[in-house]
Amino acid sequence: MATGTNLGRAAVIAAALFLGAPAIAGEAQLTPAVAGWRPLDPDNTLLIDTTAGGIVVEMRPDLAPQAVARIKLLSREHVYDGLLFHRVIDRFVDQTGNPNNKDGGVSAHPDLEPEFDARIAPAALTPVAHPAGGVLGFIGATPVEASARLGADGKARTWGLYCAGVAGMGRQAAENSANSEIFFMRDPAPRLDHSYTVWGRVVVGLDVVRAIKIGFPPKAPDTMLQVRIMADLPVAERPKIEVRDERSPAFAALLDHLRRTKGADFSPCDIELPTRVH
């Protein structure tokens, strides 16, 4: 798991950058896939500065292209800046993203169709278990399940798993009512699988997600102060974050340790990819 030092350092760096401060002196430039680590894609990295600290999300347009495009649009329109975490349930979820700061608020844009599953080529998936008829694994940092049967396109029906840190699109009762609301899992909730669009996972700041003040609504709610796409920052001001490469021997060793430790109870939700900041 990422150490408290790394998480805290990442949160400090990210918070400073979100607020427009200069990059911390001495931060090293990263090169791709060095010694089992991979840098985040700036075009698909969401930086959220909150009153509780910094959160970094690796977004997955391969799983939910419409949702990721909407989150990028709303971030660039500054719709998310200043919004409250209006519904926070301990050991479950942090909800935010509604312009009216309560359930049912929407942006000026039309609702989205559900993206509960996607067509993914097997080569894009890092498998960690093979239950009957399926495959459990990761696409980037996001845990997923896929059908073992491939379609005529050579791809498998694949959906995100609601493990701790996974990011989803909120909606009303209708499956096609997702709009601007987003939520972050404090703990696993498999009952949400295949019912809400998964668009990424928190790679830095799960401790912050769990520190957001609880309540519906909270008595003194935390706020998203500023939300940005990493690619929109000048290169020199981007946080330099690496995530454990899911295809590396180091990941395989972590996986083997967890399998032996958890036994029959092993799940992809047991794996939180280590993260480091330089």
N, C-alpha and C positions, 0 to 999 in steps of 0.2 A: 504494500500500500504506500501511497505517497506519505512522506513524513509530515508531521505538524510544522516543522521548520519550512519545508518546501511550500506547503499550502499557505502558511502565513506570509512567506516572502512573496509568493505569487500574488496574493491578495493585495499586499502593500504596493507592489509594482503596478498591478492592474489599476488599483484605485487612483494612484498618482497619474497614470496615463489617461484614465477616463476623464479626469478633471483638467487635462491639458498641461500637466507639469512636464518638464523635460525628462527624458529617459535617465535612469540611474547610471552614473558613470561606471565604466568597466564592464557593462553587460556584454557578453561574448556573442558574436554572430554564430548561428547554428548552421550545420550542413546536414543534408538529408540522411536519415537512417544511419547514424553514427553509433556503433557499439550497441545495437539493439534499441535505439531510441529513434523516434521520428518527429519532425516538427509539425505543428498544426498548419493547415492550409489557411492562409489569411482570409481568403474569399469566403470561407465557411466556418469562421470562428467568431462567436458572439461574445463581446465583452460587456458585462453588466456590473456597473458600480452601484452598490446598495448601501443603505445606512448601516447594514451589518457587516459589510466587507465586499470584496470582489468575487465575482463568479465568472468562469470562462466555460463556454459551451462549444463542443465540437458539433456542428450541424451536419446533417446527412441528407443532402438533396437526392441521393440515390434511393433513399427510403421514402421521402416526402417532398418532392420538388415544389409543389404548390405552397405547402406550409413554409418551407425555407424561404421561398421567394417573398411570401407575405411578411415574414418576420424581418427580412432585410428591408423591404419597402417601408414598413412601419418604423423601423429603427432609423432609417435615413430621413423619414418625415418627422422624427422626434416625438412620435405619438407615445412611445413608451416612457420617455423622460418624465420623472415626477409621479408616476403611477404607484399606487399602494399595493402591497400584498394584502388583498382584502379578505382572503379565506385561507387560513393556515391551520391544518389539522396535524397535531403531533403524531409522529410515526406514520404519516401518510403523505401529505402533499402541501406545497406552497402554490397558491394561485394568484395571478396578477395579469396585467395586460388589458383590462377593461377600462376604456376611457372614462366611464362614470364611477370607477372604483368600487363596483359591486357586480354581482352576477348579472349577466344579461346585457352588459354594455358591448357595443360593437364599434368598429371603425367606420369610416366613410366608404370603405370598399365592400364589394359583395362577399357573401359567405362562400366558404370553400367546400368542395366535394370531399368526402372522406378519403384518406390515404391510409387505410388500416393495414394494407399489405402492398408489396411491390414485387416486380419481377427482377430477380437478381441472378447473375451468372454464378455458378459454384466457385469459380476462381476468386470472386470478390469476398467470399466468406471464409473466415478462419474458424474451423470447427473445433469444438471442445467436448462434444458428446454426441452420441448417435442413438437416441431412443428409437423404438420401432416406428418406422414410417417417417422419420424426421431427422433433422440435424439441428443441434444447438451450437451457437457460436457467436462470433463478433463480426460486425462491419465497422471498421475503425474501432472506436471506443464503445460503440453501442451494441448491447447484447440483442441477439435476434434468434428466432426459430425459423426454419425453412422446411418445406416439404422435401422428402427424399426423392420424390418423383419429379422429373424434369418435363417441361412442356415441349411442344414442337419447336419453340424458339431456343431451346437449350438452357432455359432459365427455370428457376424454382420460385414458387410462391413463398414470400418471406415477410415476416412481420417483426416489429420491435417488441422487446420484453420489458415490462415496467419494473425494472430493478431500481435500487437507490441511485439517484442522480439523473435518471432518464428524464428527458424533457418531452412534454406532450402538448397538444393543442386542446384547449377547453372547448366545450360546445354545450348547446342546450339539448333537449330530448331528441331532436332530429339529427340524424347522422351527418347531414350536410349543413350544419349550422356553425361550424368552426369559423372564426373570423379573426379576432385579435388576441383573445385570451390564451395565455400560456401557463403551464404549471411544471413544477419540478418535484420529483419524488424524494421525500425524506427517507423512505424505506420501501422495500419491494411491495407491490400490490398486483399480483398476477391476475386478479379479477378484471383489471383494466385492459389486459392484452387483447388485441384485435378488436377493441371497441373505441379506442381513441388514437388519433394519429401521433406516432412517435417521430420527432424531427431531430433528435440528437441526444447528447448526454453531457452532463457537467464533468469536466476533466480537472478543473481547479475550483475549489470552493464548496465541496460537499459539506464541509464543516459550517460554512456560511449558510447554506440552504437549511441546515438543521438548527441554526441559530436564529433564523427569522422568527419574530414573535408570533405566538399562536393565538388563534381566536377567529370567530366568524361573526362580525369582524373583530380583529384584535383591538384591544383598548388603546394601544399606541402603535399603530401599524408601521412596519418598516416600508421603505420606499425604494423603487428603482430610480436612482438619481440621474443616471445617464446610461444609455445603451448604444453600443457602437459595433460595427463590423470591423474586425482588425484591419482588413485591407484598406479601409478608409483613413487609417492613421498614416502619417508619414513613416517610412520604413524605420527611421532611427528611433521612433517613439513606440514601436510595437513591442509588447511583452514577448520575450523570447522563451517559449515554452515547448518542451518536448514531452511526448507521451511514449510509454513503452510500446515498441513495435510488436504487434500481435503475431508477427511471423518470425520473431527472433527466438534464439535458444533461451534467452532470459525469460521470455514469456512462457515457453514450454516448461521451464523449470518451475515457475510460479504455478502453472496449471497442474503439474505433477504433484507438487506439495499440497495444493488444495484438494485434489482428488483423494490423496492418501489420508488427509486430515478429516475430510467431510464424509468419505465413504459413499454410501448409497444416497446420502442427503445432498451430495454435490449438485450445484446449480450454477449457471452463468452469473447469477446474481451474487455469488460469492466472490467474484472477481472484480475488483476496482483497479483499473490500470494505473500503475505508478506514473507519476508526473514529476518533472523537475524543471526548474527555472535557472537560467544562467545569467 
